[in-house]
């Protein structure tokens, strides 16, 4: 039997052509963070990104590496999350079979809603316009939501907490609410909305910004709870922010009450189906 073998020069050319025939996709997913050490891959840890990459590689029969819209801490939930990846298959967004099979191999606490075709330079993290987080506080003991809301049985002054929340929108440097020794170039964020609202037997805090620092929302919530407990006045949040010191802010609240609920992108990055 005669084996056909490409000349080395042609083999290199074809490999380069193959490498350029990549299609970029956004994957819209959601996950319950209880059993994961956050989104981002970490050595020896069970993470959402590691699990998703393994399942995508299995279904597409090629190595796949996703890039997430951000990184959530261990135990944090994300009903709405986006990541991008490249693949040689050009019809993923048109064929629901891929989504079906992907959900079949993913564990019960990760679900894929949709695969979306995007421009070749679209980036799940850097192209995001805004992100919205929800923090849920349970006001009554409820065994059916203990993994999603933090039980808190002390009376809170919601008016004072909302007054302080409004002040957040006047500032951009949130060093005081950031985890120390992170690799970001700036601690500037633009908060456009922040509000506390009673919801049946829960108290919900919703906050929207162009970006968030690591641990930022949980530190803000802890600081606002101190104001709600009337340990500090609403105006005190100014000195907390202006100090640019993590020690001035309140303790970080527990992660399981935090939910990433929305990420917005500009329309122009999405390719025509």
LUMRO-197311 format. One line per field, with one value per residue (C-alpha): residue number from 1; residue in one letter; x, y, z. Coordinates in nm, 4 decimals. Example, Ala and Ser with C-alpha at 12.3 -4.5 7.8 and 13.67 -1.06 7.14 Angstrom:
<rs>
k = (1:2)
r = (A:S)
u = (1.2300:1.3670)
v = (-0.4500:-0.1060)
w = (0.7800:0.7140)
</rs>
This chain:
<rs>
k = (1:2:3:4:5:6:7:8:9:10:11:12:13:14:15:16:17:18:19:20:21:22:23:24:25:26:27:28:29:30:31:32:33:34:35:36:37:38:39:40:41:42:43:44:45:46:47:48:49:50:51:52:53:54:55:56:57:58:59:60:61:62:63:64:65:66:67:68:69:70:71:72:73:74:75:76:77:78:79:80:81:82:83:84:85:86:87:88:89:90:91:92:93:94:95:96:97:98:99:100:101:102:103:104:105:106:107:108:109:110:111:112:113:114:115:116:117:118:119:120:121:122:123:124:125:126:127:128:129:130:131:132:133:134:135:136:137:138:139:140:141:142:143:144:145:146:147:148:149:150:151:152:153:154:155:156:157:158:159:160:161:162:163:164:165:166:167:168:169:170:171:172:173:174:175:176:177:178:179:180:181:182:183:184:185:186:187:188:189:190:191:192:193:194:195:196:197:198:199:200:201:202:203:204:205:206:207:208:209:210:211:212:213:214:215:216:217:218:219:220:221:222:223:224:225:226:227:228:229:230:231:232:233:234:235:236:237:238:239:240:241:242:243:244:245:246:247:248:249:250:251:252:253:254:255:256:257:258:259:260:261:262:263:264:265:266:267:268:269:270:271:272:273)
r = (X:X:X:X:X:X:X:X:X:X:X:X:X:X:X:X:X:X:X:X:X:X:X:X:X:X:X:X:X:X:X:X:X:X:X:X:X:X:X:X:X:X:X:X:X:X:X:X:X:X:X:X:X:X:X:X:X:X:X:X:X:X:X:X:X:X:X:X:X:X:X:X:X:X:X:X:X:X:X:X:X:X:X:X:X:X:X:X:X:X:X:X:X:X:X:X:X:X:X:X:X:X:X:X:X:X:X:X:X:X:X:X:X:X:X:X:X:X:X:X:X:X:X:X:X:X:X:X:X:X:X:X:X:X:X:X:X:X:X:X:X:X:X:X:X:X:X:X:X:X:X:X:X:X:X:X:X:X:X:X:X:X:X:X:X:X:X:X:X:X:X:X:X:X:X:X:X:X:X:X:X:X:X:X:X:X:X:X:X:X:X:X:X:X:X:X:X:X:X:X:X:X:X:X:X:X:X:X:X:X:X:X:X:X:X:X:X:X:X:X:X:X:X:X:X:X:X:X:X:X:X:X:X:X:X:X:X:X:X:X:X:X:X:X:X:X:X:X:X:X:X:X:X:X:X:X:X:X:X:X:X:X:X:X:X:X:X:X:X:X:X:X:X)
u = (0.0000:0.1341:0.1057:0.0486:0.2505:0.2520:0.5896:0.7100:0.6659:0.3068:0.2245:0.3323:0.1237:-0.1851:-0.1348:-0.1208:-0.4379:-0.6117:-0.5086:-0.6678:-1.0003:-1.1275:-1.4676:-1.5234:-1.8274:-1.9783:-2.1287:-2.4111:-2.4299:-2.5367:-2.4031:-2.4603:-2.1310:-2.1764:-1.9425:-1.6889:-1.3818:-1.4978:-1.4958:-1.1271:-0.9011:-0.6742:-0.4291:-0.5849:-0.9214:-1.2652:-1.3712:-1.6470:-1.4030:-1.2136:-1.5356:-1.6714:-1.3450:-1.3323:-1.6897:-1.6517:-1.3335:-1.5158:-1.8152:-1.6138:-1.3336:-1.0624:-0.8916:-1.1012:-1.0023:-1.2666:-1.2124:-1.4690:-1.6378:-1.4746:-1.3909:-1.6393:-1.5222:-1.5732:-1.9387:-2.0702:-2.3541:-2.3945:-2.7412:-2.5920:-2.2345:-2.0550:-1.7311:-1.5742:-1.3877:-1.2549:-1.3409:-1.2989:-1.6693:-1.8548:-2.2188:-2.2289:-2.4717:-2.7093:-2.7228:-2.8966:-2.7538:-2.4261:-2.6015:-2.8092:-2.5076:-2.3063:-2.5784:-2.5965:-2.2327:-2.2131:-2.2915:-2.6354:-2.5163:-2.3900:-2.6221:-2.5631:-2.8406:-2.7015:-2.3947:-2.3666:-2.1527:-1.9482:-1.6803:-1.3359:-1.1990:-1.4902:-1.3826:-1.6116:-1.4280:-1.3032:-1.6087:-1.8572:-2.0299:-2.1718:-2.2242:-2.5014:-2.4796:-2.7545:-2.6944:-2.9731:-3.0320:-3.2883:-3.4971:-3.6535:-3.4980:-3.5736:-3.4187:-3.5082:-3.2939:-3.0027:-2.7597:-2.8689:-2.9457:-2.7609:-2.9873:-2.9760:-3.2198:-3.1202:-3.3335:-3.1776:-3.2407:-3.2987:-3.3343:-2.9878:-2.8407:-2.9922:-2.8664:-2.5122:-2.5631:-2.6376:-2.3081:-2.1212:-2.2135:-2.0169:-1.6809:-1.4610:-1.1689:-1.2841:-0.9521:-1.1126:-1.3403:-1.0818:-0.9014:-0.5363:-0.2513:-0.4536:-0.3045:-0.5341:-0.3886:-0.6533:-0.9103:-1.1408:-1.4985:-1.8119:-2.1141:-2.4350:-2.6947:-2.7037:-3.0207:-3.1675:-3.5216:-3.7412:-3.8580:-4.1091:-3.9040:-3.5721:-3.3768:-3.2098:-2.9147:-2.8629:-2.5550:-2.4463:-2.1063:-1.8794:-1.6452:-1.5925:-1.2805:-1.2206:-1.4332:-1.5752:-1.9471:-1.9151:-1.7085:-1.9582:-2.2478:-2.0656:-2.0034:-2.3650:-2.4937:-2.2954:-2.4765:-2.8080:-2.7311:-2.6732:-2.3149:-2.2205:-2.4057:-2.4595:-2.2106:-1.9353:-1.9033:-1.7286:-1.4373:-1.4256:-1.3860:-1.1492:-0.9157:-0.8308:-0.7640:-0.9361:-0.9164:-1.1618:-1.4450:-1.6694:-1.6097:-1.6864:-2.0204:-2.0575:-2.0275:-2.3377:-2.5693:-2.4001:-2.5365:-2.4083:-2.7380:-2.6621:-2.3793:-2.4325:-2.2394:-2.2502:-2.4661:-2.1902:-1.9771:-2.2394:-2.2076:-2.5075:-2.6328)
v = (0.0000:0.3393:0.6106:0.9646:1.2236:1.5961:1.7583:1.9274:2.2726:2.2012:2.0413:2.3597:2.5742:2.3595:2.3662:2.7462:2.7611:2.5230:2.7382:3.0455:2.8712:2.9437:3.0761:3.2749:3.2155:3.3472:3.0851:3.2035:2.9893:2.9833:2.7985:2.7313:2.8046:2.5980:2.3147:2.5155:2.7115:2.9993:3.0396:3.0590:2.7559:2.7027:2.4162:2.1282:2.3023:2.2180:2.5268:2.6097:2.7033:2.3744:2.1749:2.3700:2.3468:1.9707:1.9228:2.1570:1.9757:1.6432:1.7542:1.9423:1.6826:1.9451:2.1308:2.4285:2.7027:2.9518:3.3099:3.4266:3.7618:3.7823:3.5692:3.4823:3.3771:3.0330:2.9744:3.2675:3.1916:3.3186:3.2836:3.4880:3.4384:3.4655:3.3236:3.3189:3.0423:2.9550:2.6410:2.5019:2.4168:2.6954:2.6271:2.5928:2.8835:2.7362:2.3807:2.3205:1.9688:2.1003:2.2797:1.9693:1.7372:1.9888:2.0105:1.6311:1.5957:1.8992:1.8439:1.9408:2.2722:2.4189:2.4896:2.6335:2.8561:2.9414:2.9511:3.2807:3.3715:3.6885:3.8883:3.7298:3.9958:3.9913:3.9454:3.8233:4.0219:4.3394:4.4077:4.3950:4.7310:4.6562:4.3843:4.3550:4.1666:4.0738:4.0023:3.8189:3.8399:3.6046:3.7713:3.4457:3.1049:2.9121:2.5683:2.5910:2.8916:2.8596:2.8030:3.1231:3.3774:3.4616:3.4458:3.7666:3.8208:4.1686:4.4743:4.6929:5.0572:5.0217:5.3966:5.4598:5.1793:5.3275:5.6735:5.5361:5.3364:5.6581:5.8045:5.5152:5.6576:5.9764:5.7945:5.5957:5.4670:5.1696:5.0543:5.0315:4.7527:4.5579:4.2411:4.3195:4.2298:4.1790:4.2056:4.4801:4.8028:5.0311:5.0217:5.2637:5.1541:5.3435:5.2410:5.3437:5.1824:5.0532:4.9874:4.7833:4.6528:4.4199:4.1110:3.8992:3.7386:3.8609:4.1844:4.2311:4.4549:4.5152:4.6933:4.7710:4.8973:4.8887:4.6572:4.5204:4.4518:4.1203:4.0921:4.4411:4.3662:4.1528:4.4246:4.6941:4.4859:4.4289:4.8033:4.8906:4.6366:4.8157:5.1341:4.9487:4.8308:5.1993:5.1361:5.4131:5.6956:5.6914:5.9777:5.7653:5.5759:5.8822:5.8584:5.4811:5.5283:5.8240:5.6381:5.3915:5.1260:4.7877:4.8057:5.0972:4.8976:4.6380:4.2644:4.0741:3.8971:3.5286:3.4367:3.2202:3.5219:3.6761:3.6258:3.7626:3.8276:4.0346:4.1240:4.3679:4.3867:4.6244:4.4945:4.5349:4.2469:3.9900:3.8345:3.7901:3.4274)
w = (0.0000:-0.1017:0.1608:0.0411:0.2326:0.1763:0.1185:0.4353:0.2829:0.1756:0.5095:0.6846:0.4495:0.5026:0.8799:0.8692:0.6583:0.8998:1.1928:1.0358:0.9683:1.3156:1.4075:1.7245:1.9413:2.2601:2.4850:2.7114:3.0225:3.3840:3.6845:4.0508:4.2207:4.5373:4.4397:4.2387:4.3344:4.1180:3.7390:3.6538:3.6118:3.9129:3.9675:4.1553:4.1915:4.0550:3.8579:3.6111:3.3341:3.3674:3.3499:3.0522:2.8568:2.9048:2.7859:2.4859:2.3807:2.4043:2.1961:1.9307:1.9198:1.9402:2.2256:2.3353:2.5769:2.6857:2.8014:3.0559:3.1030:3.4441:3.7425:4.0142:4.3601:4.5081:4.5911:4.3851:4.1424:3.7865:3.6301:3.3448:3.2243:2.8918:2.7607:2.4152:2.2380:1.8914:1.6965:1.3450:1.3210:1.1420:1.2256:1.6032:1.6394:1.3787:1.5069:1.8415:1.8474:1.9860:2.2720:2.3440:2.3588:2.5597:2.8240:2.8271:2.9323:3.1615:3.5320:3.6629:3.8060:3.4752:3.1832:2.8355:2.7032:2.3626:2.1374:1.9487:1.6469:1.7000:1.5217:1.5134:1.7504:1.9993:2.3607:2.6384:2.9052:2.7409:2.5223:2.8099:2.8610:3.2042:3.4597:3.7173:4.0453:4.2898:4.6568:4.8383:5.2138:5.3651:5.6346:5.7522:5.7996:5.4818:5.4199:5.0488:4.9655:5.2094:4.9195:4.7423:5.0159:5.3376:5.6439:5.8480:6.1345:6.2552:6.1637:5.8934:5.8056:5.4299:5.3828:5.5255:5.3131:4.9965:5.0889:5.1126:4.7916:4.6018:4.7193:4.5549:4.2129:4.2848:4.2992:4.0618:4.2714:4.4788:4.6214:4.9664:4.8437:4.6460:4.7402:4.8093:4.5731:4.2567:3.9069:3.7727:3.6338:3.7845:4.0628:3.8825:3.8171:3.7159:3.9211:3.7444:3.9728:4.3301:4.5291:4.8143:4.7757:4.9853:4.7938:4.9889:5.2682:5.1268:5.0901:4.7520:4.6656:4.2930:4.1602:3.8026:3.6868:3.3848:3.5762:3.9255:4.1278:4.3013:4.6153:4.5495:4.5725:4.8851:5.0559:4.9572:5.0917:5.4209:5.4524:5.3744:5.6272:5.8986:5.7963:5.7996:6.1521:6.2363:6.3401:6.0954:5.9221:5.5416:5.4870:5.6429:5.3180:5.1732:5.4158:5.3561:4.9809:5.0055:5.2423:4.9618:5.2240:5.2504:5.6302:5.6303:5.4686:5.6273:5.6263:5.3074:5.3257:5.2458:4.8764:4.8333:4.8440:4.5386:4.1862:3.8547:3.6774:3.3664:3.1271:2.8403:2.5125:2.2141:1.9283:1.6705:1.7991:1.7080:1.3650:1.1363:1.1709)
</rs>
